[in-house]
Amino acid sequence: MNQPGFMVSLVAGGVAGASVDLILFPLDTIKTRLQSPQGFKKAGGFRGIYAGVPSTAIGSFPNAAAFFLTYEYVKWFLHIDTSSYWMPMKHMLAASAGEVVACLIRVPSEVVKQRAQVSASARTFHIFSNILYEEGIQGLYRGYKSTVLREALWSWRQDHVVDSWQSAVCGAFAGGFAAVITTPLDVAKTRIMLAKAGSSTAGGNVISALQGVWRSQGLTGLFAGVIPRMAAISLGGFIFLGAYDQARSVLSRVGRRSG
């Protein structure tokens, strides 16, 4: 098996990820506000649905690129023949590794973005500087464990051995299903990231955060924002995987012609 084109994966993954995040940002804002402790209306309702978009714009490309670069490298490193029954495990391990690395970029961006989404009047840079001043670097990594767990669970479906349209359709269906079952983890992540500094929830304990939501809001609270989340991830899976495969194919052809 030949070493993959890492630069192609880097650029294709970055372009696909940035496109999805920016196009579907309003759905993400609605989802965050539905999951916020103060409730949808107090968090901003439908006003300022692009609040926090600078954080996403800055972090999206390197986040997606980091995922796919790691994903392709781990697949190559494992050297498993495509006919092997170990192939699904190979993709699961590659996707999990990709999420661990990508979340090093994604989580700080997500913390700033979500706080901006529930306080639309605050500027992104002001929120970022406040987090650093009050909590330090660790404040930017609140919810890292819950984010990695959530992302790893639904990213195990990633596979790029099919055509672009097939990958996109599979991504949409698999992503929508995974979005539903991982929503409680997403709620826990949101509560941890939005929690007041020094509170028990801010400590990052996923089980404790889930128990708190269950006690105060029950099953409804654990699945808050499930509809916009499912819609965003279904559409995102379609756009992301399709765009990635197509961009990678185009870039590879360009590289062969210029080589």
C-alpha positions in Angstrom: 0.0 0.0 0.0 1.4 3.4 -1.0 1.7 6.3 1.4 -1.3 8.5 0.9 -1.1 12.0 -0.4 -1.1 13.8 2.9 -1.2 17.3 1.4 -4.2 16.3 -0.7 -6.0 15.0 2.4 -5.1 18.1 4.3 -6.5 20.6 1.7 -9.6 18.5 0.8 -10.5 17.9 4.4 -10.1 21.5 5.3 -12.1 22.8 2.4 -15.0 20.3 3.0 -15.1 21.0 6.8 -15.0 24.8 6.5 -17.8 24.7 3.9 -20.1 22.6 6.1 -19.5 24.5 9.3 -20.2 27.9 7.7 -23.2 26.8 5.6 -24.9 25.1 8.5 -23.9 27.5 11.3 -27.5 28.8 11.9 -28.7 25.3 12.8 -25.8 24.9 15.2 -26.7 28.1 16.9 -30.3 27.1 17.3 -29.2 23.7 18.7 -26.8 25.3 21.2 -29.5 27.7 22.5 -32.0 24.9 22.9 -29.4 23.0 25.0 -28.3 26.0 27.1 -29.3 26.1 30.8 -31.1 29.5 30.4 -33.4 28.2 27.7 -33.8 29.0 24.0 -35.4 32.5 24.3 -33.1 33.8 27.0 -30.1 32.5 25.1 -31.1 34.6 22.1 -33.9 32.8 20.3 -33.7 33.3 16.6 -31.7 36.6 16.9 -28.1 36.9 15.9 -27.9 33.3 14.6 -24.4 34.0 13.2 -23.0 35.0 16.6 -19.7 33.2 17.2 -19.1 32.5 13.5 -15.6 34.1 13.6 -14.4 31.3 15.9 -15.8 28.7 13.6 -14.3 30.4 10.5 -10.8 30.4 12.2 -10.9 26.9 13.6 -12.9 25.0 10.9 -10.2 24.5 8.2 -7.4 23.3 10.6 -9.8 21.2 12.5 -11.1 19.3 9.5 -7.7 19.1 8.0 -6.2 17.6 11.2 -8.9 15.0 11.3 -8.4 13.8 7.7 -4.7 14.0 7.8 -4.6 11.8 10.9 -7.3 9.5 9.5 -5.5 8.9 6.2 -2.1 8.4 8.0 -3.4 5.9 10.5 -5.1 3.9 7.7 -1.8 3.8 5.8 0.2 3.0 8.9 -1.9 0.0 9.8 -1.2 -1.6 6.4 -4.3 -3.8 6.4 -5.4 -5.3 3.0 -8.7 -4.0 1.8 -10.1 -7.5 1.5 -9.3 -8.2 5.2 -12.1 -8.6 7.7 -10.1 -6.3 9.9 -11.0 -3.4 7.5 -13.9 -2.0 9.6 -11.7 -2.0 12.7 -9.0 -0.2 10.7 -11.4 2.6 9.8 -12.8 2.8 13.4 -9.3 3.2 14.8 -8.3 5.7 12.2 -11.4 7.8 12.8 -11.0 7.7 16.5 -7.4 8.8 16.2 -8.5 11.6 13.9 -11.0 12.9 16.4 -8.5 12.9 19.3 -6.1 15.1 17.3 -8.8 17.3 15.7 -10.4 18.0 19.0 -7.2 19.7 20.1 -8.3 22.4 17.7 -12.0 21.9 17.7 -12.7 22.2 21.5 -11.2 25.7 22.0 -13.1 27.0 19.0 -16.3 25.3 20.2 -16.0 26.8 23.7 -15.7 30.3 22.3 -18.3 29.8 19.7 -20.9 28.4 22.1 -20.5 31.2 24.6 -20.9 33.7 21.8 -24.0 31.9 20.6 -25.8 32.3 23.9 -24.6 35.9 24.4 -24.9 37.4 20.9 -23.9 40.9 22.1 -20.4 39.8 23.1 -17.6 39.9 20.7 -15.7 36.7 19.9 -12.3 38.1 20.8 -13.7 39.5 24.1 -15.0 36.0 25.0 -11.7 34.4 24.1 -9.7 36.8 26.2 -12.0 36.5 29.1 -11.7 32.7 29.2 -7.9 33.0 29.1 -7.9 35.6 31.9 -10.4 33.9 34.2 -9.6 30.2 33.6 -6.4 30.0 31.6 -5.7 27.5 28.8 -7.6 24.8 30.6 -10.8 26.9 30.2 -10.5 26.5 26.5 -10.5 22.8 26.8 -13.6 22.4 28.9 -15.6 19.5 27.5 -12.7 17.9 25.7 -13.5 14.4 26.9 -17.2 14.6 26.1 -16.4 16.1 22.7 -13.9 13.3 21.8 -16.4 10.6 23.0 -19.3 12.1 21.1 -17.3 12.6 17.9 -15.6 9.2 18.0 -18.9 7.4 18.4 -20.4 8.8 15.2 -17.1 9.1 13.2 -16.6 5.3 13.1 -18.7 5.2 10.0 -16.1 7.1 8.0 -14.9 5.2 4.9 -13.8 6.6 1.5 -13.6 3.5 -0.7 -16.9 4.2 -2.4 -17.8 6.9 -5.0 -18.4 10.4 -3.8 -22.2 10.3 -4.2 -22.4 7.0 -2.3 -20.1 8.3 0.5 -22.3 11.4 0.7 -25.6 9.5 1.0 -24.2 7.0 3.5 -22.8 9.9 5.5 -26.2 11.6 5.6 -28.0 8.6 6.8 -25.4 7.4 9.3 -24.8 10.9 10.5 -28.5 11.5 11.2 -28.8 8.3 13.1 -25.7 8.9 15.1 -26.8 12.4 15.8 -29.8 11.2 17.6 -28.1 8.6 19.9 -25.2 10.9 20.8 -27.4 14.0 21.6 -27.2 13.4 25.4 -23.4 13.6 25.1 -23.7 16.8 23.0 -26.0 18.3 25.7 -23.4 17.4 28.4 -20.7 19.0 26.3 -22.7 22.2 25.9 -23.6 22.4 29.6 -19.9 21.9 30.5 -18.7 24.5 28.1 -21.3 27.1 29.2 -21.1 26.4 32.9 -20.0 29.1 35.3 -16.3 28.9 36.1 -15.7 27.1 39.4 -19.1 25.3 39.3 -19.3 21.5 39.6 -20.4 21.2 35.9 -17.4 23.2 34.8 -15.2 20.4 36.1 -16.0 18.4 33.0 -17.5 15.3 34.5 -19.7 13.9 31.7 -21.8 11.6 34.0 -22.3 14.4 36.5 -23.5 16.8 33.7 -25.9 14.2 32.4 -27.3 13.5 35.8 -27.8 17.2 36.4 -29.8 17.5 33.1 -31.8 14.4 33.9 -32.8 15.7 37.4 -33.8 19.1 36.2 -35.4 18.4 32.8 -35.6 14.6 32.4 -35.5 12.9 29.0 -36.6 16.1 27.2 -33.5 17.9 28.5 -31.1 15.0 27.5 -32.4 15.3 23.9 -32.7 19.0 23.7 -31.8 20.3 20.2 -32.0 16.9 18.6 -33.9 18.1 15.5 -31.5 20.8 14.4 -28.6 18.6 15.4 -29.9 15.7 13.3 -30.6 18.0 10.4 -27.1 19.7 10.6 -25.2 16.4 10.9 -27.3 14.7 8.1 -26.7 17.6 5.8 -23.2 18.0 7.0 -22.4 14.3 6.4 -23.7 14.6 2.9 -21.8 17.8 2.1 -18.6 16.9 4.0 -18.0 13.4 2.7 -19.1 14.2 -0.8 -17.0 17.4 -0.9 -14.0 15.7 0.6 -14.0 12.8 -1.8 -14.6 15.0 -4.8 -11.9 17.5 -3.8 -9.5 14.8 -3.1 -10.1 13.2 -6.5 -9.7 16.6 -8.3 -6.5 17.5 -6.4 -5.0 14.1 -7.0 -5.6 14.4 -10.8 -4.1 17.9 -10.8 -1.1 16.5 -8.9 -0.6 13.7 -11.4 -0.8 16.0 -14.3 1.7 18.5 -12.9 4.0 15.8 -11.6 
